[in-house]
Amino acid sequence: MSQKHKQKIGGWMEKSCTTEYENPWIKVTHSEVLTPAGTDGVYGLVHFKNKAVGVLPIDDDGNTWLVRQSRYPLQEFTWEIPEGGSPEGEDPLATAKRELKEEVGLEATDWQLLQRMHLSNSVTDEEAFLYLARGITESGGIELDDSEDITSKKVPLQEAIGMALSGEITDSLSVVALLRYALNAKAEAG
């Protein structure tokens, strides 16, 4: 093997890499590789320029907030927890606080990291952070981005968990946050 090959984890070797497409949110690359078995191969990667961040807000009465949002890739509306993208250099917790305020007009005093995860890790390097927010207060109006078509609703937390279990909520960040919270609560109850 020549020295020009770039060693990757697990025995992968990158022979070349070219950018096929790029916009402000993603970069798509094509790599010629040697697989861990030493055979020639190709690999396409979607690099996300932002980290994915989701917030599960829970008030003192056991309610949460979901947003109904039109999702262009799916051509449908989805129910989700408040979510957004954390630009490079921004703390994901700061993003979570901003998204909670912008999408549902809420602030929280208590924050806890629920889960760090990778989304679709066979073709992307997208990383996600999910937060639990408590000590909820209303902060005023919402401030949506031009690309957001969002309405929000306050629902009992158990109803939202049921929506995740039934498949009514399909967004991966929302499903993981709701079910992780439910499992944590069950473990704490003994």
Contacts in CASP RR format, 6 or more apart in sequence:
PFRMAT RR
TARGET T0000
AUTHOR 0000-0000-0000
METHOD contacts of the structure
MODEL  1
MSQKHKQKIGGWMEKSCTTEYENPWIKVTHSEVLTPAGTDGVYGLVHFKN
KAVGVLPIDDDGNTWLVRQSRYPLQEFTWEIPEGGSPEGEDPLATAKREL
KEEVGLEATDWQLLQRMHLSNSVTDEEAFLYLARGITESGGIELDDSEDI
TSKKVPLQEAIGMALSGEITDSLSVVALLRYALNAKAEAG
1 13 0 8 1.000
1 34 0 8 1.000
4 15 0 8 1.000
5 13 0 8 1.000
5 14 0 8 1.000
5 15 0 8 1.000
5 34 0 8 1.000
6 13 0 8 1.000
6 14 0 8 1.000
6 17 0 8 1.000
7 13 0 8 1.000
8 14 0 8 1.000
8 33 0 8 1.000
10 36 0 8 1.000
11 36 0 8 1.000
12 33 0 8 1.000
12 34 0 8 1.000
12 35 0 8 1.000
12 36 0 8 1.000
12 43 0 8 1.000
13 33 0 8 1.000
13 34 0 8 1.000
13 38 0 8 1.000
14 31 0 8 1.000
14 32 0 8 1.000
14 33 0 8 1.000
15 31 0 8 1.000
15 32 0 8 1.000
15 33 0 8 1.000
15 34 0 8 1.000
16 31 0 8 1.000
16 32 0 8 1.000
17 29 0 8 1.000
17 30 0 8 1.000
17 31 0 8 1.000
17 32 0 8 1.000
18 29 0 8 1.000
18 30 0 8 1.000
18 31 0 8 1.000
19 27 0 8 1.000
19 28 0 8 1.000
19 29 0 8 1.000
20 28 0 8 1.000
20 29 0 8 1.000
20 30 0 8 1.000
21 27 0 8 1.000
21 28 0 8 1.000
22 28 0 8 1.000
24 49 0 8 1.000
25 48 0 8 1.000
25 49 0 8 1.000
25 50 0 8 1.000
26 46 0 8 1.000
26 47 0 8 1.000
26 48 0 8 1.000
26 49 0 8 1.000
27 46 0 8 1.000
27 47 0 8 1.000
27 49 0 8 1.000
28 44 0 8 1.000
28 45 0 8 1.000
28 46 0 8 1.000
28 47 0 8 1.000
29 44 0 8 1.000
29 45 0 8 1.000
29 47 0 8 1.000
30 42 0 8 1.000
30 43 0 8 1.000
30 44 0 8 1.000
31 42 0 8 1.000
31 43 0 8 1.000
31 44 0 8 1.000
31 45 0 8 1.000
32 40 0 8 1.000
32 41 0 8 1.000
32 42 0 8 1.000
33 40 0 8 1.000
33 41 0 8 1.000
33 42 0 8 1.000
33 43 0 8 1.000
34 40 0 8 1.000
34 41 0 8 1.000
35 41 0 8 1.000
44 123 0 8 1.000
45 123 0 8 1.000
45 124 0 8 1.000
45 125 0 8 1.000
46 123 0 8 1.000
46 124 0 8 1.000
46 125 0 8 1.000
46 126 0 8 1.000
47 124 0 8 1.000
47 125 0 8 1.000
48 124 0 8 1.000
48 125 0 8 1.000
48 126 0 8 1.000
48 127 0 8 1.000
49 87 0 8 1.000
49 88 0 8 1.000
50 84 0 8 1.000
50 85 0 8 1.000
50 86 0 8 1.000
50 87 0 8 1.000
50 88 0 8 1.000
51 85 0 8 1.000
51 86 0 8 1.000
51 92 0 8 1.000
51 95 0 8 1.000
51 126 0 8 1.000
51 127 0 8 1.000
51 128 0 8 1.000
51 129 0 8 1.000
52 83 0 8 1.000
52 84 0 8 1.000
52 85 0 8 1.000
52 86 0 8 1.000
52 119 0 8 1.000
52 126 0 8 1.000
52 127 0 8 1.000
52 128 0 8 1.000
52 129 0 8 1.000
52 173 0 8 1.000
53 83 0 8 1.000
53 84 0 8 1.000
53 85 0 8 1.000
53 86 0 8 1.000
53 92 0 8 1.000
53 95 0 8 1.000
53 96 0 8 1.000
53 99 0 8 1.000
53 128 0 8 1.000
53 129 0 8 1.000
53 130 0 8 1.000
53 131 0 8 1.000
54 81 0 8 1.000
54 82 0 8 1.000
54 83 0 8 1.000
54 84 0 8 1.000
54 96 0 8 1.000
54 99 0 8 1.000
54 128 0 8 1.000
54 129 0 8 1.000
54 130 0 8 1.000
54 131 0 8 1.000
54 173 0 8 1.000
54 174 0 8 1.000
54 177 0 8 1.000
55 81 0 8 1.000
55 82 0 8 1.000
55 83 0 8 1.000
55 96 0 8 1.000
55 99 0 8 1.000
55 100 0 8 1.000
55 130 0 8 1.000
55 131 0 8 1.000
55 133 0 8 1.000
56 64 0 8 1.000
56 81 0 8 1.000
56 114 0 8 1.000
56 130 0 8 1.000
56 131 0 8 1.000
56 132 0 8 1.000
56 133 0 8 1.000
56 177 0 8 1.000
56 178 0 8 1.000
56 181 0 8 1.000
57 64 0 8 1.000
57 65 0 8 1.000
57 81 0 8 1.000
57 82 0 8 1.000
57 100 0 8 1.000
57 104 0 8 1.000
57 106 0 8 1.000
57 108 0 8 1.000
57 133 0 8 1.000
57 134 0 8 1.000
57 136 0 8 1.000
58 64 0 8 1.000
58 132 0 8 1.000
58 133 0 8 1.000
58 134 0 8 1.000
58 136 0 8 1.000
58 157 0 8 1.000
58 181 0 8 1.000
59 134 0 8 1.000
59 135 0 8 1.000
59 136 0 8 1.000
60 135 0 8 1.000
60 136 0 8 1.000
62 156 0 8 1.000
62 157 0 8 1.000
63 154 0 8 1.000
63 155 0 8 1.000
63 156 0 8 1.000
63 157 0 8 1.000
64 81 0 8 1.000
64 154 0 8 1.000
64 155 0 8 1.000
64 156 0 8 1.000
64 157 0 8 1.000
64 160 0 8 1.000
65 81 0 8 1.000
65 82 0 8 1.000
65 104 0 8 1.000
65 106 0 8 1.000
65 152 0 8 1.000
65 153 0 8 1.000
65 154 0 8 1.000
65 155 0 8 1.000
66 79 0 8 1.000
66 80 0 8 1.000
66 81 0 8 1.000
66 152 0 8 1.000
66 153 0 8 1.000
66 155 0 8 1.000
66 160 0 8 1.000
66 163 0 8 1.000
66 169 0 8 1.000
66 174 0 8 1.000
67 79 0 8 1.000
67 80 0 8 1.000
67 81 0 8 1.000
67 82 0 8 1.000
67 83 0 8 1.000
67 103 0 8 1.000
67 104 0 8 1.000
67 150 0 8 1.000
67 151 0 8 1.000
67 152 0 8 1.000
68 77 0 8 1.000
68 78 0 8 1.000
68 79 0 8 1.000
68 150 0 8 1.000
68 151 0 8 1.000
68 152 0 8 1.000
68 153 0 8 1.000
69 77 0 8 1.000
69 78 0 8 1.000
69 80 0 8 1.000
69 148 0 8 1.000
69 149 0 8 1.000
69 150 0 8 1.000
70 76 0 8 1.000
70 77 0 8 1.000
70 149 0 8 1.000
71 77 0 8 1.000
71 78 0 8 1.000
78 169 0 8 1.000
78 170 0 8 1.000
78 171 0 8 1.000
79 163 0 8 1.000
79 168 0 8 1.000
79 169 0 8 1.000
79 171 0 8 1.000
79 174 0 8 1.000
80 169 0 8 1.000
80 171 0 8 1.000
80 173 0 8 1.000
80 174 0 8 1.000
81 171 0 8 1.000
81 173 0 8 1.000
81 174 0 8 1.000
81 177 0 8 1.000
81 178 0 8 1.000
82 99 0 8 1.000
82 100 0 8 1.000
82 103 0 8 1.000
82 104 0 8 1.000
82 152 0 8 1.000
83 99 0 8 1.000
83 103 0 8 1.000
83 171 0 8 1.000
83 173 0 8 1.000
83 174 0 8 1.000
84 95 0 8 1.000
84 99 0 8 1.000
85 95 0 8 1.000
85 99 0 8 1.000
86 92 0 8 1.000
86 94 0 8 1.000
86 95 0 8 1.000
86 129 0 8 1.000
87 95 0 8 1.000
92 129 0 8 1.000
92 131 0 8 1.000
93 111 0 8 1.000
93 113 0 8 1.000
93 129 0 8 1.000
93 131 0 8 1.000
96 111 0 8 1.000
96 129 0 8 1.000
96 131 0 8 1.000
96 133 0 8 1.000
97 107 0 8 1.000
97 108 0 8 1.000
97 111 0 8 1.000
100 106 0 8 1.000
100 107 0 8 1.000
100 108 0 8 1.000
100 133 0 8 1.000
101 107 0 8 1.000
101 139 0 8 1.000
101 142 0 8 1.000
101 143 0 8 1.000
102 142 0 8 1.000
102 143 0 8 1.000
102 144 0 8 1.000
102 145 0 8 1.000
103 142 0 8 1.000
103 144 0 8 1.000
103 148 0 8 1.000
103 150 0 8 1.000
103 152 0 8 1.000
104 142 0 8 1.000
104 152 0 8 1.000
105 138 0 8 1.000
105 139 0 8 1.000
105 140 0 8 1.000
105 141 0 8 1.000
105 142 0 8 1.000
106 133 0 8 1.000
106 136 0 8 1.000
106 137 0 8 1.000
106 138 0 8 1.000
106 139 0 8 1.000
107 136 0 8 1.000
107 137 0 8 1.000
107 138 0 8 1.000
107 139 0 8 1.000
108 133 0 8 1.000
108 134 0 8 1.000
108 135 0 8 1.000
108 136 0 8 1.000
108 137 0 8 1.000
109 134 0 8 1.000
109 135 0 8 1.000
109 137 0 8 1.000
110 133 0 8 1.000
110 134 0 8 1.000
110 135 0 8 1.000
111 131 0 8 1.000
111 132 0 8 1.000
111 133 0 8 1.000
111 134 0 8 1.000
112 131 0 8 1.000
112 132 0 8 1.000
112 134 0 8 1.000
113 129 0 8 1.000
113 130 0 8 1.000
113 131 0 8 1.000
113 132 0 8 1.000
114 130 0 8 1.000
114 131 0 8 1.000
114 132 0 8 1.000
114 177 0 8 1.000
114 180 0 8 1.000
114 181 0 8 1.000
114 184 0 8 1.000
115 128 0 8 1.000
115 129 0 8 1.000
115 130 0 8 1.000
115 176 0 8 1.000
115 177 0 8 1.000
115 180 0 8 1.000
116 127 0 8 1.000
116 128 0 8 1.000
116 129 0 8 1.000
116 130 0 8 1.000
117 127 0 8 1.000
117 128 0 8 1.000
117 130 0 8 1.000
117 176 0 8 1.000
118 124 0 8 1.000
118 125 0 8 1.000
118 126 0 8 1.000
118 127 0 8 1.000
118 128 0 8 1.000
119 126 0 8 1.000
119 127 0 8 1.000
119 128 0 8 1.000
119 172 0 8 1.000
119 173 0 8 1.000
120 126 0 8 1.000
128 173 0 8 1.000
130 173 0 8 1.000
130 176 0 8 1.000
130 177 0 8 1.000
130 180 0 8 1.000
132 177 0 8 1.000
132 181 0 8 1.000
142 150 0 8 1.000
142 152 0 8 1.000
144 150 0 8 1.000
157 181 0 8 1.000
160 169 0 8 1.000
160 178 0 8 1.000
161 178 0 8 1.000
161 179 0 8 1.000
161 181 0 8 1.000
161 182 0 8 1.000
162 168 0 8 1.000
162 178 0 8 1.000
163 169 0 8 1.000
163 178 0 8 1.000
164 174 0 8 1.000
164 175 0 8 1.000
164 178 0 8 1.000
164 179 0 8 1.000
165 179 0 8 1.000
169 175 0 8 1.000
169 178 0 8 1.000
END
